[in-house]
Amino acid sequence: MLTLDNLIIAPHIGSAICQTRSKMATMAIANLIAGLTGNHLADCVNPEVYNF
C-alpha cells in the first residue's frame, strides 16, 4: 500500500482531545460491565448478535 500513487497514509487523531478520550473510556467501562453482567452492550457494533 505504501507504494501506491493514489493513496495517502495519514494518522487518525480525531480522538486526541481529553473529552473524547474520557468518553471513550466511559463507554468501554460501561460495555465491559454490561458484558460481565450478561446485559446487552449499549455501544455494540454488531447488535445482530443479540436475539431480539
All heavy atoms as TSV, in Angstrom:
chain	resi	resn	atom	element	x	y	z
A	1	MET	N	N	0.818	-1.188	0.000
A	1	MET	CA	C	0.000	0.000	0.000
A	1	MET	C	C	0.868	1.260	0.000
A	1	MET	O	O	0.455	2.274	-0.555
A	1	MET	CB	C	-0.935	-0.003	1.204
A	1	MET	CG	C	-2.048	-1.025	1.098
A	1	MET	SD	S	-3.154	-1.106	2.537
A	1	MET	CE	C	-3.868	0.509	2.523
A	2	LEU	N	N	1.992	1.181	0.641
A	2	LEU	CA	C	2.847	2.368	0.715
A	2	LEU	C	C	3.410	2.784	-0.634
A	2	LEU	O	O	3.845	3.923	-0.791
A	2	LEU	CB	C	3.993	2.130	1.703
A	2	LEU	CG	C	3.572	1.935	3.161
A	2	LEU	CD1	C	4.784	1.582	4.019
A	2	LEU	CD2	C	2.894	3.173	3.701
A	3	THR	N	N	3.392	1.904	-1.601
A	3	THR	CA	C	3.951	2.231	-2.919
A	3	THR	C	C	2.897	2.750	-3.899
A	3	THR	O	O	3.247	3.138	-5.010
A	3	THR	CB	C	4.622	0.988	-3.536
A	3	THR	OG1	O	3.642	-0.035	-3.683
A	3	THR	CG2	C	5.761	0.491	-2.647
A	4	LEU	N	N	1.630	2.796	-3.511
A	4	LEU	CA	C	0.574	3.261	-4.407
A	4	LEU	C	C	0.605	4.777	-4.554
A	4	LEU	O	O	0.721	5.507	-3.575
A	4	LEU	CB	C	-0.796	2.823	-3.892
A	4	LEU	CG	C	-1.037	1.325	-3.812
A	4	LEU	CD1	C	-2.382	1.044	-3.157
A	4	LEU	CD2	C	-0.990	0.711	-5.200
A	5	ASP	N	N	0.485	5.254	-5.788
A	5	ASP	CA	C	0.490	6.694	-6.054
A	5	ASP	C	C	-0.837	7.357	-5.682
A	5	ASP	O	O	-0.882	8.568	-5.458
A	5	ASP	CB	C	0.785	6.962	-7.528
A	5	ASP	CG	C	2.204	6.592	-7.908
A	5	ASP	OD1	O	3.084	6.635	-7.018
A	5	ASP	OD2	O	2.431	6.255	-9.087
A	6	ASN	N	N	-1.916	6.596	-5.652
A	6	ASN	CA	C	-3.234	7.171	-5.381
A	6	ASN	C	C	-3.692	6.966	-3.942
A	6	ASN	O	O	-4.875	6.988	-3.655
A	6	ASN	CB	C	-4.262	6.584	-6.351
A	6	ASN	CG	C	-4.412	5.081	-6.177
A	6	ASN	OD1	O	-3.565	4.437	-5.575
A	6	ASN	ND2	N	-5.477	4.532	-6.717
A	7	LEU	N	N	-2.761	6.781	-3.037
A	7	LEU	CA	C	-3.099	6.537	-1.641
A	7	LEU	C	C	-2.276	7.445	-0.746
A	7	LEU	O	O	-1.070	7.573	-0.912
A	7	LEU	CB	C	-2.815	5.068	-1.287
A	7	LEU	CG	C	-3.098	4.653	0.146
A	7	LEU	CD1	C	-4.597	4.639	0.409
A	7	LEU	CD2	C	-2.512	3.298	0.427
A	8	ILE	N	N	-2.952	8.072	0.183
A	8	ILE	CA	C	-2.264	8.915	1.161
A	8	ILE	C	C	-2.453	8.267	2.527
A	8	ILE	O	O	-3.583	8.018	2.950
A	8	ILE	CB	C	-2.835	10.343	1.178
A	8	ILE	CG1	C	-2.609	11.003	-0.180
A	8	ILE	CG2	C	-2.205	11.159	2.306
A	8	ILE	CD1	C	-3.281	12.349	-0.315
A	9	ILE	N	N	-1.372	7.993	3.207
A	9	ILE	CA	C	-1.420	7.414	4.552
A	9	ILE	C	C	-1.267	8.570	5.544
A	9	ILE	O	O	-0.299	9.314	5.493
A	9	ILE	CB	C	-0.274	6.402	4.766
A	9	ILE	CG1	C	-0.271	5.335	3.705
A	9	ILE	CG2	C	-0.313	5.851	6.183
A	9	ILE	CD1	C	-1.111	4.144	3.973
A	10	ALA	N	N	-2.249	8.710	6.415
A	10	ALA	CA	C	-2.208	9.787	7.407
A	10	ALA	C	C	-2.693	9.236	8.750
A	10	ALA	O	O	-3.573	8.377	8.784
A	10	ALA	CB	C	-3.102	10.945	6.961
A	11	PRO	N	N	-2.155	9.726	9.851
A	11	PRO	CA	C	-2.609	9.256	11.162
A	11	PRO	C	C	-4.012	9.764	11.462
A	11	PRO	O	O	-4.410	10.836	11.018
A	11	PRO	CB	C	-1.589	9.853	12.121
A	11	PRO	CG	C	-1.098	11.071	11.427
A	11	PRO	CD	C	-1.122	10.746	9.950
A	12	HIS	N	N	-4.757	8.990	12.216
A	12	HIS	CA	C	-6.091	9.416	12.632
A	12	HIS	C	C	-5.979	9.923	14.058
A	12	HIS	O	O	-5.687	9.162	14.980
A	12	HIS	CB	C	-7.077	8.250	12.556
A	12	HIS	CG	C	-8.439	8.629	13.001
A	12	HIS	ND1	N	-9.246	9.474	12.278
A	12	HIS	CD2	C	-9.137	8.319	14.107
A	12	HIS	CE1	C	-10.378	9.652	12.932
A	12	HIS	NE2	N	-10.332	8.958	14.039
A	13	ILE	N	N	-6.210	11.215	14.236
A	13	ILE	CA	C	-6.099	11.793	15.577
A	13	ILE	C	C	-7.411	12.436	16.022
A	13	ILE	O	O	-7.429	13.346	16.826
A	13	ILE	CB	C	-4.938	12.808	15.660
A	13	ILE	CG1	C	-5.132	13.943	14.656
A	13	ILE	CG2	C	-3.603	12.132	15.462
A	13	ILE	CD1	C	-4.171	15.100	14.862
A	14	GLY	N	N	-8.513	11.942	15.471
A	14	GLY	CA	C	-9.817	12.505	15.803
A	14	GLY	C	C	-10.185	12.353	17.269
A	14	GLY	O	O	-11.053	13.054	17.765
A	15	SER	N	N	-9.550	11.445	17.962
A	15	SER	CA	C	-9.882	11.238	19.373
A	15	SER	C	C	-8.789	11.756	20.297
A	15	SER	O	O	-8.684	11.320	21.432
A	15	SER	CB	C	-10.089	9.744	19.634
A	15	SER	OG	O	-8.865	9.055	19.469
A	16	ALA	N	N	-8.022	12.698	19.828
A	16	ALA	CA	C	-6.857	13.127	20.595
A	16	ALA	C	C	-7.153	14.171	21.667
A	16	ALA	O	O	-6.234	14.627	22.324
A	16	ALA	CB	C	-5.780	13.667	19.649
A	17	ILE	N	N	-8.429	14.553	21.864
A	17	ILE	CA	C	-8.704	15.539	22.904
A	17	ILE	C	C	-9.168	14.824	24.178
A	17	ILE	O	O	-9.683	13.709	24.135
A	17	ILE	CB	C	-9.747	16.583	22.445
A	17	ILE	CG1	C	-11.085	15.928	22.110
A	17	ILE	CG2	C	-9.242	17.378	21.259
A	17	ILE	CD1	C	-12.192	16.917	21.817
A	18	CYS	N	N	-8.980	15.458	25.300
A	18	CYS	CA	C	-9.278	14.846	26.600
A	18	CYS	C	C	-10.738	14.439	26.735
A	18	CYS	O	O	-11.036	13.364	27.265
A	18	CYS	CB	C	-8.907	15.796	27.728
A	18	CYS	SG	S	-7.131	16.046	27.901
A	19	GLN	N	N	-11.669	15.271	26.239
A	19	GLN	CA	C	-13.085	14.951	26.366
A	19	GLN	C	C	-13.427	13.672	25.603
A	19	GLN	O	O	-14.197	12.840	26.089
A	19	GLN	CB	C	-13.948	16.104	25.839
A	19	GLN	CG	C	-13.865	17.363	26.673
A	19	GLN	CD	C	-12.744	18.298	26.213
A	19	GLN	OE1	O	-11.854	17.918	25.461
A	19	GLN	NE2	N	-12.784	19.526	26.686
A	20	THR	N	N	-12.861	13.512	24.426
A	20	THR	CA	C	-13.147	12.324	23.626
A	20	THR	C	C	-12.560	11.087	24.278
A	20	THR	O	O	-13.216	10.044	24.371
A	20	THR	CB	C	-12.606	12.483	22.198
A	20	THR	OG1	O	-13.174	13.658	21.625
A	20	THR	CG2	C	-12.935	11.292	21.341
A	21	ARG	N	N	-11.330	11.178	24.740
A	21	ARG	CA	C	-10.704	10.027	25.407
A	21	ARG	C	C	-11.467	9.645	26.666
A	21	ARG	O	O	-11.639	8.474	26.971
A	21	ARG	CB	C	-9.241	10.332	25.729
A	21	ARG	CG	C	-8.363	10.534	24.518
A	21	ARG	CD	C	-8.108	9.205	23.823
A	21	ARG	NE	N	-7.466	9.370	22.546
A	21	ARG	CZ	C	-6.172	9.255	22.315
A	21	ARG	NH1	N	-5.355	8.985	23.310
A	21	ARG	NH2	N	-5.694	9.417	21.105
A	22	SER	N	N	-11.951	10.626	27.399
A	22	SER	CA	C	-12.722	10.353	28.607
A	22	SER	C	C	-14.032	9.645	28.261
A	22	SER	O	O	-14.420	8.668	28.914
A	22	SER	CB	C	-13.008	11.665	29.345
A	22	SER	OG	O	-13.793	11.428	30.480
A	23	LYS	N	N	-14.728	10.110	27.221
A	23	LYS	CA	C	-15.973	9.478	26.789
A	23	LYS	C	C	-15.714	8.057	26.298
A	23	LYS	O	O	-16.489	7.139	26.585
A	23	LYS	CB	C	-16.628	10.314	25.685
A	23	LYS	CG	C	-17.911	9.745	25.145
A	23	LYS	CD	C	-19.011	9.702	26.179
A	23	LYS	CE	C	-20.313	9.219	25.543
A	23	LYS	NZ	N	-21.380	9.089	26.498
A	24	MET	N	N	-14.616	7.843	25.572
A	24	MET	CA	C	-14.269	6.508	25.098
A	24	MET	C	C	-14.039	5.561	26.272
A	24	MET	O	O	-14.494	4.412	26.253
A	24	MET	CB	C	-13.017	6.564	24.216
A	24	MET	CG	C	-13.243	7.194	22.867
A	24	MET	SD	S	-11.728	7.572	21.955
A	24	MET	CE	C	-10.895	6.006	21.898
A	25	ALA	N	N	-13.367	6.034	27.290
A	25	ALA	CA	C	-13.107	5.211	28.472
A	25	ALA	C	C	-14.404	4.883	29.199
A	25	ALA	O	O	-14.628	3.738	29.617
A	25	ALA	CB	C	-12.140	5.925	29.412
A	26	THR	N	N	-15.285	5.861	29.334
A	26	THR	CA	C	-16.570	5.653	29.993
A	26	THR	C	C	-17.408	4.626	29.237
A	26	THR	O	O	-18.013	3.727	29.842
A	26	THR	CB	C	-17.336	6.986	30.096
A	26	THR	OG1	O	-16.536	7.916	30.836
A	26	THR	CG2	C	-18.673	6.810	30.778
A	27	MET	N	N	-17.439	4.733	27.912
A	27	MET	CA	C	-18.194	3.787	27.090
A	27	MET	C	C	-17.608	2.381	27.194
A	27	MET	O	O	-18.351	1.395	27.280
A	27	MET	CB	C	-18.213	4.248	25.636
A	27	MET	CG	C	-19.035	5.500	25.411
A	27	MET	SD	S	-18.791	6.244	23.773
A	27	MET	CE	C	-19.458	4.983	22.721
A	28	ALA	N	N	-16.292	2.278	27.193
A	28	ALA	CA	C	-15.638	0.977	27.291
A	28	ALA	C	C	-15.948	0.309	28.629
A	28	ALA	O	O	-16.248	-0.886	28.686
A	28	ALA	CB	C	-14.130	1.124	27.111
A	29	ILE	N	N	-15.908	1.079	29.697
A	29	ILE	CA	C	-16.201	0.535	31.026
A	29	ILE	C	C	-17.657	0.089	31.112
A	29	ILE	O	O	-17.964	-0.990	31.638
A	29	ILE	CB	C	-15.864	1.565	32.121
A	29	ILE	CG1	C	-14.350	1.773	32.184
A	29	ILE	CG2	C	-16.413	1.132	33.473
A	29	ILE	CD1	C	-13.920	2.961	33.003
A	30	ALA	N	N	-18.573	0.908	30.575
A	30	ALA	CA	C	-19.998	0.551	30.596
A	30	ALA	C	C	-20.234	-0.738	29.806
A	30	ALA	O	O	-21.000	-1.610	30.239
A	30	ALA	CB	C	-20.840	1.691	30.033
A	31	ASN	N	N	-19.587	-0.867	28.663
A	31	ASN	CA	C	-19.733	-2.082	27.863
A	31	ASN	C	C	-19.133	-3.289	28.579
A	31	ASN	O	O	-19.692	-4.387	28.531
A	31	ASN	CB	C	-19.093	-1.913	26.488
A	31	ASN	CG	C	-19.998	-1.181	25.518
A	31	ASN	OD1	O	-21.214	-1.249	25.613
A	31	ASN	ND2	N	-19.399	-0.488	24.579
A	32	LEU	N	N	-18.017	-3.109	29.234
A	32	LEU	CA	C	-17.389	-4.198	29.973
A	32	LEU	C	C	-18.298	-4.679	31.096
A	32	LEU	O	O	-18.532	-5.884	31.247
A	32	LEU	CB	C	-16.039	-3.747	30.536
A	32	LEU	CG	C	-15.299	-4.751	31.405
A	32	LEU	CD1	C	-14.948	-5.998	30.608
A	32	LEU	CD2	C	-14.061	-4.131	31.998
A	33	ILE	N	N	-18.835	-3.742	31.861
A	33	ILE	CA	C	-19.729	-4.107	32.961
A	33	ILE	C	C	-20.975	-4.801	32.429
A	33	ILE	O	O	-21.417	-5.818	32.970
A	33	ILE	CB	C	-20.086	-2.868	33.804
A	33	ILE	CG1	C	-18.839	-2.375	34.556
A	33	ILE	CG2	C	-21.219	-3.164	34.781
A	33	ILE	CD1	C	-18.994	-1.022	35.219
A	34	ALA	N	N	-21.549	-4.270	31.345
A	34	ALA	CA	C	-22.735	-4.892	30.752
A	34	ALA	C	C	-22.429	-6.320	30.303
A	34	ALA	O	O	-23.208	-7.243	30.555
A	34	ALA	CB	C	-23.243	-4.058	29.579
A	35	GLY	N	N	-21.314	-6.505	29.655
A	35	GLY	CA	C	-20.944	-7.833	29.185
A	35	GLY	C	C	-20.712	-8.814	30.321
A	35	GLY	O	O	-21.142	-9.969	30.259
A	36	LEU	N	N	-20.066	-8.361	31.364
A	36	LEU	CA	C	-19.779	-9.238	32.504
A	36	LEU	C	C	-21.024	-9.589	33.309
A	36	LEU	O	O	-21.061	-10.628	33.970
A	36	LEU	CB	C	-18.734	-8.584	33.417
A	36	LEU	CG	C	-17.321	-8.481	32.847
A	36	LEU	CD1	C	-16.426	-7.686	33.796
A	36	LEU	CD2	C	-16.736	-9.861	32.590
A	37	THR	N	N	-22.028	-8.734	33.242
A	37	THR	CA	C	-23.255	-8.995	33.992
A	37	THR	C	C	-24.349	-9.616	33.123
A	37	THR	O	O	-25.483	-9.777	33.573
A	37	THR	CB	C	-23.784	-7.698	34.647
A	37	THR	OG1	O	-24.011	-6.711	33.638
A	37	THR	CG2	C	-22.814	-7.166	35.686
A	38	GLY	N	N	-24.007	-9.944	31.880
A	38	GLY	CA	C	-24.956	-10.616	30.995
A	38	GLY	C	C	-25.959	-9.712	30.318
A	38	GLY	O	O	-26.979	-10.181	29.812
A	39	ASN	N	N	-25.708	-8.424	30.303
A	39	ASN	CA	C	-26.612	-7.463	29.663
A	39	ASN	C	C	-26.115	-7.100	28.273
A	39	ASN	O	O	-24.953	-7.319	27.939
A	39	ASN	CB	C	-26.737	-6.204	30.520
A	39	ASN	CG	C	-27.381	-6.503	31.854
A	39	ASN	OD1	O	-28.459	-7.062	31.915
A	39	ASN	ND2	N	-26.700	-6.155	32.930
A	40	HIS	N	N	-27.002	-6.519	27.468
A	40	HIS	CA	C	-26.608	-6.065	26.133
A	40	HIS	C	C	-25.667	-4.875	26.231
A	40	HIS	O	O	-25.840	-4.010	27.094
A	40	HIS	CB	C	-27.836	-5.643	25.332
A	40	HIS	CG	C	-28.675	-6.799	24.910
A	40	HIS	ND1	N	-29.737	-6.655	24.069
A	40	HIS	CD2	C	-28.627	-8.113	25.198
A	40	HIS	CE1	C	-30.305	-7.827	23.850
A	40	HIS	NE2	N	-29.646	-8.729	24.546
A	41	LEU	N	N	-24.689	-4.824	25.369
A	41	LEU	CA	C	-23.767	-3.705	25.315
A	41	LEU	C	C	-24.468	-2.515	24.672
A	41	LEU	O	O	-25.076	-2.642	23.604
A	41	LEU	CB	C	-22.530	-4.054	24.491
A	41	LEU	CG	C	-21.443	-4.892	25.178
A	41	LEU	CD1	C	-21.947	-6.207	25.669
A	41	LEU	CD2	C	-20.266	-5.053	24.266
A	42	ALA	N	N	-24.396	-1.363	25.308
A	42	ALA	CA	C	-25.061	-0.166	24.795
A	42	ALA	C	C	-24.439	0.293	23.477
A	42	ALA	O	O	-25.125	0.842	22.622
A	42	ALA	CB	C	-24.988	0.956	25.829
A	43	ASP	N	N	-23.171	0.082	23.311
A	43	ASP	CA	C	-22.465	0.563	22.127
A	43	ASP	C	C	-21.931	-0.600	21.296
A	43	ASP	O	O	-20.800	-0.563	20.817
A	43	ASP	CB	C	-21.320	1.488	22.551
A	43	ASP	CG	C	-21.825	2.670	23.345
A	43	ASP	OD1	O	-22.581	3.466	22.773
A	43	ASP	OD2	O	-21.492	2.790	24.527
A	44	CYS	N	N	-22.750	-1.606	21.105
A	44	CYS	CA	C	-22.360	-2.791	20.349
A	44	CYS	C	C	-22.302	-2.459	18.855
A	44	CYS	O	O	-23.233	-1.883	18.305
A	44	CYS	CB	C	-23.365	-3.908	20.604
A	44	CYS	SG	S	-22.926	-5.452	19.808
A	45	VAL	N	N	-21.206	-2.808	18.203
A	45	VAL	CA	C	-21.052	-2.505	16.772
A	45	VAL	C	C	-21.749	-3.525	15.890
A	45	VAL	O	O	-21.938	-3.280	14.705
A	45	VAL	CB	C	-19.569	-2.384	16.361
A	45	VAL	CG1	C	-18.909	-1.221	17.067
A	45	VAL	CG2	C	-18.829	-3.666	16.621
A	46	ASN	N	N	-22.127	-4.659	16.434
A	46	ASN	CA	C	-22.861	-5.673	15.656
A	46	ASN	C	C	-24.026	-6.213	16.491
A	46	ASN	O	O	-24.033	-7.362	16.917
A	46	ASN	CB	C	-21.940	-6.793	15.184
A	46	ASN	CG	C	-21.199	-7.464	16.317
A	46	ASN	OD1	O	-21.116	-6.928	17.419
A	46	ASN	ND2	N	-20.677	-8.645	16.070
A	47	PRO	N	N	-25.057	-5.367	16.689
A	47	PRO	CA	C	-26.179	-5.764	17.543
A	47	PRO	C	C	-26.970	-6.958	17.014
A	47	PRO	O	O	-27.765	-7.530	17.757
A	47	PRO	CB	C	-27.049	-4.508	17.598
A	47	PRO	CG	C	-26.684	-3.743	16.378
A	47	PRO	CD	C	-25.238	-4.040	16.121
A	48	GLU	N	N	-26.728	-7.374	15.780
A	48	GLU	CA	C	-27.431	-8.527	15.248
A	48	GLU	C	C	-27.070	-9.816	15.985
A	48	GLU	O	O	-27.747	-10.832	15.843
A	48	GLU	CB	C	-27.175	-8.689	13.736
A	48	GLU	CG	C	-25.752	-9.022	13.368
A	48	GLU	CD	C	-24.839	-7.820	13.211
A	48	GLU	OE1	O	-25.276	-6.670	13.484
A	48	GLU	OE2	O	-23.672	-8.014	12.849
A	49	VAL	N	N	-26.033	-9.782	16.808
A	49	VAL	CA	C	-25.666	-10.976	17.582
A	49	VAL	C	C	-26.669	-11.252	18.711
A	49	VAL	O	O	-26.708	-12.350	19.245
A	49	VAL	CB	C	-24.240	-10.882	18.172
A	49	VAL	CG1	C	-23.218	-10.730	17.072
A	49	VAL	CG2	C	-24.130	-9.751	19.174
A	50	TYR	N	N	-27.449	-10.224	19.053
A	50	TYR	CA	C	-28.459	-10.402	20.093
A	50	TYR	C	C	-29.729	-10.958	19.471
A	50	TYR	O	O	-30.138	-10.560	18.390
A	50	TYR	CB	C	-28.762	-9.085	20.787
A	50	TYR	CG	C	-27.577	-8.489	21.511
A	50	TYR	CD1	C	-27.133	-7.200	21.224
A	50	TYR	CD2	C	-26.920	-9.198	22.493
A	50	TYR	CE1	C	-26.048	-6.658	21.886
A	50	TYR	CE2	C	-25.836	-8.663	23.161
A	50	TYR	CZ	C	-25.407	-7.388	22.860
A	50	TYR	OH	O	-24.349	-6.849	23.510
A	51	ASN	N	N	-30.381	-11.848	20.184
A	51	ASN	CA	C	-31.662	-12.399	19.733
A	51	ASN	C	C	-32.774	-11.543	20.312
A	51	ASN	O	O	-33.103	-11.659	21.477
A	51	ASN	CB	C	-31.823	-13.848	20.177
A	51	ASN	CG	C	-30.805	-14.757	19.538
A	51	ASN	OD1	O	-30.475	-14.562	18.373
A	51	ASN	ND2	N	-30.325	-15.742	20.260
A	52	PHE	N	N	-33.346	-10.681	19.499
A	52	PHE	CA	C	-34.413	-9.780	19.979
A	52	PHE	C	C	-35.748	-10.459	19.870
A	52	PHE	O	O	-36.091	-11.158	19.026
A	52	PHE	CB	C	-34.422	-8.465	19.185
A	52	PHE	CG	C	-33.228	-7.633	19.474
A	52	PHE	CD1	C	-32.196	-7.541	18.573
A	52	PHE	CD2	C	-33.143	-6.925	20.659
A	52	PHE	CE1	C	-31.084	-6.761	18.841
A	52	PHE	CE2	C	-32.046	-6.145	20.924
A	52	PHE	CZ	C	-31.013	-6.053	20.024
